[in-house]
Amino acid sequence: MRYNAFQILKQGLSGHKGWKPMWRDPEPKAEYDVIIIGGGGHGLATAYYLAKEHGITNVAVIEKGWIGGGNVGRNTTIFRSNYMFPANTHFYEKGMKLWEGLEQDFNFNAMVSQRGVINLFHSDPQRDAFARRGNAMRLAGVDAEFLSPDQLKEMVPILDFKNARFPIQGGLMQRRGGTIRHDAVAWGFARGADSRGVDIIQNCEVKDIVIEGGAAVAVETSRGKIRGKKVAMAVAGHTSQIAAMAGIKLPIESHVLQAFVSEGIKPLIDTVVTFGAGHFYISQSDKGGLVFGGDLDGYNSYAQRGNLPMMEHVMAGGMAIMPAIGRVRLLRHWGGIMDMSFDGSPFICKTGVDKLYLNGGWCYGGFKATPASGWCYAHTIAKDEPHPLNKDFTIERFREGRMIDEKGVGPNPWIQ
Ligand SMILES: Cc1cc2nc3c(=O)[nH]c(=O)nc-3n(C[C@H](O)[C@H](O)[C@H](O)COP(=O)(O)OP(=O)(O)OC[C@H]3O[C@@H](n4cnc5c(N)ncnc54)[C@H](O)[C@@H]3O)c2cc1C
C-alpha cells in the first residue's frame, strides 16, 4: 500500500477501515538465503537494501524482542556526517545522502529534519582542532561552516555567553545535519523490506550459531532451528555475545548510554547543539520536549537503564551552557546498550567464519549511519566482499595497527 494524500482521503472517507498492517507476522521458514540476526535499524536497513539493490528477497530478520525496541528507538535522533578521517567521512556522507532521499525511497515519513548540528568550542586549541576538522570535511565535499560568537548569539540566544564556566568561543556547524524520528526509521525500513518479501520475525531469540565445516549454516532460536546460506549479525549492544556463539572474540565492550526528555515547552532551540568542554548534546522535538544526552554510564552492562551519577553529570553539562533549562522538568529517561569498539569506529565485514558477517561496534553514533550501514552491509553480504566505502571497517585493523581512531566527538578528544 502506497502512502500518499489520495490514500489518506480514501481511508478517511471509508472510516479508516482499509489500512493494512505495515508488515506481516510470518512463521519462520526452514531455510533462507540470508538470515539477519537483530531487527534494529541496521538489520532492517540491510534487509531492505538486500532486496532493493541486490534482488535477494528470501531473507529473514530475526529479532528477540520487537523491532524498534533496541537502540534504534532509544537514541537522541541526531544525524550528521562531520567526521574527519577519510574512512569515516565518505561512509557517513553516503549516509547523509541516503537520508536526504530516504522518505521518498521507502515511502514513509521519518520526519527527517535538516536543522543543523553545531559543535561549540571553548578554547584556542579546540578552535584549531575544529577548524582542521571543518577544512578536512570541506576538502572531502562535506558541508561545514565556522561560526563566530556573534553568529551563534543570533542562532541560539539561549546559550550563556556572559557567565559561562567555559566561555563559548564559536562553533563548527554542519547545516545538513539534524534530527530524524528514530522509531519511524525502523518502521520505514521494516515496511519497505516486508513489501519486497523479507520475513520479519519478532519474539524469536537467536541462542546459537551453527557452524559446519568452517561455515555458518544455521541459527538455533527460541522458535527452532533456521537454516541460512548466509548469516549476518546486526545486534548492536549484544555484538560480543552473539559473536562469541561463533567463537569470535571482538574488541568491543557493552556500556549503557542514557537519553533524557523534558516536558514540552515553547520553541527554544531550532538546531542541535553540542557542548565542547564536556559531553552534552541537545535538540528540541516537534512535540516541544528538550531531548538531550551525554556520556556513557562508564561501566559494562546489558541493562537498558542508567544510574543517577551520570544523570547529574549530564544535567551539569546542560547547565554549563544554557542555565535557563534548569527550570524545565524532566519527563522521562531511558538507557540503551552501546557496542563500544576500542577505536570508536564500526565493523562491517566478513569474519574468520565462512558465510558469517559482522555489523557492529557502533558506539553511541550508529543511528546516523543506519542507511549507509545497511547499504554497505547488503553489498558485503551479496557480493561476498566489502564495498570501497566499508573496506576499512574490518576486525583485522586491530591486528594490523590500522585503527580508525575517531570517536565521532571530534578528531582530537584529548584537547578537551
Ligand atoms: C541514549 C542513546 C542515544 C543515542 N544517540 C545517538 C544519536 O543521537 N545519533 C546517533 O547517530 N546514534 C545515537 N545512538 C546510537 C545508536 O542508537 C546505535 O548505535 C544504533 O541504533 C545501533 O544499531 P541498531 O539500530 O541496529 O541497534 P538496535 O536497535 O539495538 O538493534 C539490535 C537488535 O538486536 C536484537 N538482538 C540482540 N540480541 C539478539 C538475539 N540473541 N537474537 C535476536 N535478536 C537480538 C536486539 O533486541 C535489538 O533489537 C544513541 C544510542 C543511545 C542508547
The ligand as a Gaussian input file, in Angstrom:
#p B3LYP/6-31G(d) Opt

LIG

0 1
 C       20.607000       7.006000      24.612000
 C       21.206000       6.833000      23.246000
 C       21.440000       7.949000      22.459000
 C       21.993000       7.812000      21.182000
 N       22.083000       8.908000      20.387000
 C       22.507000       8.783000      19.111000
 C       22.447000       9.897000      18.241000
 O       21.962000      10.979000      18.603000
 N       22.934000       9.749000      16.983000
 C       23.448000       8.571000      16.544000
 O       23.916000       8.521000      15.413000
 N       23.445000       7.457000      17.342000
 C       22.978000       7.540000      18.600000
 N       22.937000       6.424000      19.422000
 C       23.489000       5.145000      18.929000
 C       22.553000       4.384000      18.012000
 O       21.246000       4.370000      18.538000
 C       23.072000       2.951000      17.831000
 O       24.442000       2.965000      17.501000
 C       22.340000       2.200000      16.727000
 O       20.949000       2.385000      16.828000
 C       22.695000       0.725000      16.805000
 O       22.211000      -0.030000      15.730000
 P       20.759000      -0.737000      15.670000
 O       19.756000       0.316000      15.391000
 O       20.795000      -1.817000      14.684000
 O       20.619000      -1.297000      17.133000
 P       19.394000      -1.931000      17.903000
 O       18.134000      -1.178000      17.636000
 O       19.794000      -2.080000      19.332000
 O       19.247000      -3.341000      17.191000
 C       19.857000      -4.540000      17.609000
 C       18.753000      -5.559000      17.805000
 O       19.314000      -6.848000      18.013000
 C       18.427000      -7.549000      18.844000
 N       19.096000      -8.715000      19.414000
 C       20.097000      -8.734000      20.343000
 N       20.407000     -10.000000      20.648000
 C       19.614000     -10.796000      19.890000
 C       19.464000     -12.209000      19.776000
 N       20.185000     -13.072000      20.510000
 N       18.538000     -12.683000      18.904000
 C       17.774000     -11.857000      18.150000
 N       17.874000     -10.507000      18.244000
 C       18.777000      -9.989000      19.097000
 C       18.029000      -6.518000      19.879000
 O       16.834000      -6.883000      20.555000
 C       17.897000      -5.259000      19.042000
 O       16.561000      -5.010000      18.635000
 C       22.370000       6.525000      20.700000
 C       22.111000       5.399000      21.487000
 C       21.507000       5.542000      22.739000
 C       21.186000       4.331000      23.561000

